[in-house]
């Protein structure tokens, strides 16, 4: 089974700066459903992905540095198992936005 990161095109680094750090790869809008299976149970939605990670909305808080195991289901019933580390999180009125970095 392919990982989402391996499906993303590779190319030059983004010219945009995000909170003082250069992005390592281009982000692409990708929509799908996400289930966190370990170390907590949570459900959410995928907003975008790159070769380096994902941006999600979750129904449960996660801690910075947590290593998550995910099941991602994309349109067309494609699915992927991922391991990723939480690099940022932001509470919203209806859940949490989360930035993840893929682990290899």
HELIX and SHEET records of a PDB file:
HELIX    1   1 UNK A    4  UNK A    7  1                                   4    
HELIX    2   2 UNK A   75  UNK A   77  5                                   3    
SHEET    1   A 2 UNK A  17  UNK A  18  0                                        
SHEET    2   A 2 UNK A  21  UNK A  22 -1                                        
SHEET    1   B 7 UNK A  28  UNK A  38  0                                        
SHEET    2   B 7 UNK A  42  UNK A  49 -1                                        
SHEET    3   B 7 UNK A  53  UNK A  58 -1                                        
SHEET    4   B 7 UNK A  95  UNK A 102 -1                                        
SHEET    5   B 7 UNK A  79  UNK A  92 -1                                        
SHEET    6   B 7 UNK A  67  UNK A  74 -1                                        
SHEET    7   B 7 UNK A  28  UNK A  38 -1                                        
END                                                                             
